[in-house]
Amino acid sequence: MKIAMISEHASPLAARAGLGGADGGGQNVFVADLAAELGRQGHDVTVHTRRDAPDLPERAEFAPGAAVEHVPAGPARAVPKDELLPWIPDFGAHLARRWGSAPPDVVHAHFWMSGLAALQAAEIVANAGAGRNGRGRIPVVQTYHALGTVKRRFQGDQDTSPPGRIRLERAIGRGADAVIATCTDEVAELTAMGVPPDRVAIVPCGVDVERFRPDGPEGPDGARPAGGRDGAPHRIVVLSRMVERKGVDTAIEALAGVPGAELVAAGGPPRDALGADPEMARLAAVARAAGVADRVAFTGRVGRADAPGLLRSADLVVTLPWYEPFGMVPLEAMACGAPVVATGVGGHLDTVVDGITGAHVRPRDPRQAADRTEALLADPELRAGMGSAGAARARSRYSWERVARDTLAVYASVAVPQGVAA
């Protein structure tokens, strides 16, 4: 198939570097790894993302069969994603020109603003007589990655989304040919929004099970004694974007109730820029107030190549967001054989099996997080069993090979292959 992906603010090229900035995280990795796997399976994938620097090439291949094209829409510099809406019509118009003579078989939009651009372009191309599906246009598949209804519920007045986001997301869900939800919890949200249930399919995020695996070097400081042995403290790892909703402050506060443990908090800006970042300053103040500053290490941004070693070095990986559309870190930790303490929200409810591969806790409850963490650290046999179960679950259910196959089934349900009359 000839596949066009739209990822207006999250470039797959960014997945090569360290992630953890406010707008750089799971979506970059999701798009990069899904596109690469589809290319590996013989499909032709182009990811369209916004040009956010003047020196970027027009097109660049990042994996066999998968390339990124940089779309001129708005200034050629970094712009927070919640400020991109005014340039989305330019993005859509560019796509329509790009597809006018050679439309793809299917368009897969990632995030709601990408959906707006995709639907706009598909309608323009259809009006020019180049449609590909029963609606007389290129078929559009939508993955939201995050929903405005959920964000507004948990962030309230702190939600910086553009006005009208929820209304537009509803329209996208009704206008798309298919919607891919990444977890069971999202299906209920979409149904409540009025998205037709017969257009919704669940396809989870995947994990690179060759990169994230139990065997291999440990980091960030090489091989280390198992926690609690030879005087070594237990190591708890948080790998996250450093934004308030990710609950890193809850993990820091919980550490006060877990004596004999260290917390490695990875993510955010590069290490040499930590001191200038407001969120990192807030988290450092939380550590001081909790009396654990001497047991918390902020590493800054961690490259993708270093992430598996960091996760393997953990006695326990903790991820405590207020809400989570899917959550890639618990899956990566499980693939590395690390047990996980995760808030029982969103995608965590599907991936982390409470009592089998880790433990669920309530959001913003450091006391419960401390209790569950301390109990697991005190039981190495239980942790080892959870680690083995998590690795097996990640490999059998969440490999990119399987996720790509399931995604292709959704594409095939709405697409008309090249050379076949619609």
Buried (B, 14 or more C-beta within 10 A) or exposed (E): BBBBBBBBBBBBBBBBBBBBBBBBBBBBBBBBBBBBBBBBBEBBBBBBBBBBEEEBEEEEEBBEBBBBBBBEBBEBEEBEBBEBBEBBEBBBBBBBEBBBEEBBBBBBBBBBBBBBBBBBBBBBBBEEEBBBBEBBBBBBBBBBBBBBBBBBEBBEEEBEBBEEBBEBBBBBBEBBBBBBBBBEBBBEBBBEBEBEEEBBBBBBBBBBBEBBBBEEEBBBEEEBEEBBEEEBBBBBBBBBBBBBBBBBBBBBBBBBBBEBBBBBBBBBBBEEEBEEBEBBEEBBEBBEEBEBEEBBBBBBBBEBEBBBBBBBBBBBBBBBBBBBBBBBBBBBBBBBBBBBBBBBBBBBBBBBBBEEBBBBBEBBBBBBBBBBBBEBBEEBEBBEBBBBBBBBBBBEBBBBEBBBBBBBEBBEBBBBEEEEEE
